[in-house]
Amino acid sequence: MPSISFAIFRSAGVRFGLPLILAVLMIFSLESVLVSFSPYRGLLLVLPYVLLSLVILLSQPFNQGKTALTALLMMVAFYIIQNYLQSPLSDNQTRIIYVLLATLLPLNLLQLHLLPERRLFSRFGTGYLIFLVCQLAWGALVVNHFAGQDLSGLWDSYLYALPDISPLPVLLILLYLSVGLACGSAILKRNHGYDQAIFTSLLFAGITFSAFDQDFISSTAFSVAAVLLLLNLITCSHELAYVDQLTGIPGRRALETELKHLGRTYTLAMLDVDHFKKFNDTHGHKTGDDVLRLVAQFMQRVRGGAEVFRYGGEEFTVLFKGKESNECIDHLDQLRQDIANYEMVIRQYDDRPSNNQKGVKMRKKQSKQETVTVTVSIGLADSFPDHNPAAVLKAADEALYKAKKSGRNKVSQ
Ligand SMILES: Nc1nc2c(ncn2[C@@H]2O[C@H](COP(=O)(O)OP(=O)(O)OP(=O)(O)O)[C@@H](O)[C@H]2O)c(=O)[nH]1
């Protein structure tokens, strides 16, 4: 059941909460995990490279440029940690590199968060790579310049840390918290896959720099982050394939997959918005889109184990597994009534028709909150006597036609 099993990873709550839960688990189980995996510790040192490379490669076919760049940033950061930050932080040069990296990584992630989504292999991607190389060169110059100088004044003032808690300067802890807050709230607000990729990377990089004295903290944290980035990519690709972009419910492909795995008993219902063409002509295509989203929302509340899909255009499908049509008709009639009784507030869009007389009339008497109601017609059929899903779908379509013929806003069998 692809549409069901992955839906959970697409929810904003899981996109935000899962990295946090895994971070807490990692912190509390790090030592015991390292003891259990002590013979394979060498593997942990290459695991982030392998997983992050996979993320970069898999980002390409799904046009997830931001996720690819996030993984690239993490890979560069991990390389620097492994090759330049393996001596104690009391060493001046190591400390400069540590602070520079711990500062530039969240700033780069914040920048990615603010940039639009683009492909990695594009002018945008090339520009970003040049920018990254320039930062590395600048960083190398800064390190060379300041390595031999006494920076104790800087460490004791702006970059003051509380060594009993963390070697990370307080100012940088605040930077991680504020960038984390911005990226975390973006997940809850717009729920994009790349927001989770950036938030996850920030969280696990923050943990790494905060607990930098812990053995294997970077390889463990960067590996967990890379696994989450991979999961995020798989979820995004699943979303592209199975979820209808407009309504957010599973689309036709998901329905077709489900129809191949049905048992003997099931009911299918076809739902169609009444006079939708007229509605679009009067209120505009964008308001029509709002209606489709609204209908999808109502459909998701249907009880009785209903699975809902957008069939295409203004048509939707409801699937009840293990149920005959008599057991489903009340649920569908309730849906029909709920939609018919709902007064939808019309949002103002510029595409509302200017030459349509009805549209002009409506706008003239428009109050601040203009509302409309829509109705739907539903036809349903179950898998008796013919178990073939195509035949059941056809029968549901014929029942829908009957509902339309008998005056619309009806449920027919
Ligand atoms: N806004 C919007 N309209 C769509 C979308 N997909 C299809 N439509 C419109 O849906 C309308 C369907 O019209 P018809 O098939 O004539 O059906 P109807 O007007 O609902 O009439 P009845 O089904 O007989 O009640 C067409 O005008 C399409 O342009 C969409 O994604 N968004």
The ligand as a Tripos MOL2 file, in Angstrom:
@<TRIPOS>MOLECULE
LIG
   32    34     1     0     0
SMALL
NO_CHARGES

@<TRIPOS>ATOM
      1 N1        -10.2330   24.7760  -11.5370 N.pl3     1 LIG1
      2 C1        -10.0180   23.6060  -12.1000 C.ar      1 LIG1
      3 N2        -10.8680   23.1340  -13.0340 N.ar      1 LIG1
      4 C2        -10.6580   21.9340  -13.5710 C.ar      1 LIG1
      5 C3         -9.5690   21.1280  -13.2130 C.ar      1 LIG1
      6 N3         -9.6230   19.9770  -13.9120 N.ar      1 LIG1
      7 C4        -10.7090   20.0540  -14.6980 C.ar      1 LIG1
      8 N4        -11.3510   21.2320  -14.4990 N.ar      1 LIG1
      9 C5        -12.5520   21.7460  -15.1470 C.3       1 LIG1
     10 O1        -13.6640   20.9510  -14.7910 O.3       1 LIG1
     11 C6        -14.6880   21.1950  -15.7420 C.3       1 LIG1
     12 C7        -15.4400   19.9040  -15.9750 C.3       1 LIG1
     13 O2        -16.5630   20.2240  -16.7100 O.3       1 LIG1
     14 P1        -17.6140   19.1640  -17.2530 P.3       1 LIG1
     15 O3        -16.9190   17.8480  -17.4970 O.co2     1 LIG1
     16 O4        -18.3080   19.7940  -18.4110 O.co2     1 LIG1
     17 O5        -18.5760   18.8920  -16.0830 O.3       1 LIG1
     18 P2        -19.4730   19.8630  -15.1810 P.3       1 LIG1
     19 O6        -19.4360   21.2730  -15.6130 O.co2     1 LIG1
     20 O7        -19.0310   19.6030  -13.7560 O.co2     1 LIG1
     21 O8        -20.9030   19.3320  -15.3940 O.3       1 LIG1
     22 P3        -21.5980   18.0840  -14.7210 P.3       1 LIG1
     23 O9        -20.5210   17.0860  -14.4060 O.co2     1 LIG1
     24 O10       -22.5470   17.5680  -15.7530 O.co2     1 LIG1
     25 O11       -22.2980   18.5510  -13.4900 O.co2     1 LIG1
     26 C8        -13.9930   21.7240  -16.9990 C.3       1 LIG1
     27 O12       -14.3800   23.0750  -17.1880 O.3       1 LIG1
     28 C9        -12.5120   21.6720  -16.6570 C.3       1 LIG1
     29 O13       -11.8060   22.7540  -17.1680 O.3       1 LIG1
     30 C10        -8.6570   21.6550  -12.2300 C.ar      1 LIG1
     31 O14        -7.6740   21.0250  -11.8480 O.2       1 LIG1
     32 N5         -8.9340   22.8810  -11.7020 N.ar      1 LIG1
@<TRIPOS>BOND
     1     1     2 1
     2     2     3 ar
     3     2    32 ar
     4     3     4 ar
     5     4     5 ar
     6     4     8 ar
     7     5     6 ar
     8     5    30 ar
     9     6     7 ar
    10     7     8 ar
    11     8     9 1
    12     9    10 1
    13     9    28 1
    14    10    11 1
    15    11    12 1
    16    11    26 1
    17    12    13 1
    18    13    14 1
    19    14    15 2
    20    14    16 1
    21    14    17 1
    22    17    18 1
    23    18    19 2
    24    18    20 1
    25    18    21 1
    26    21    22 1
    27    22    23 2
    28    22    24 1
    29    22    25 1
    30    26    27 1
    31    26    28 1
    32    28    29 1
    33    30    31 2
    34    30    32 ar
@<TRIPOS>SUBSTRUCTURE
     1 LIG1         1 GROUP 0 **** ****
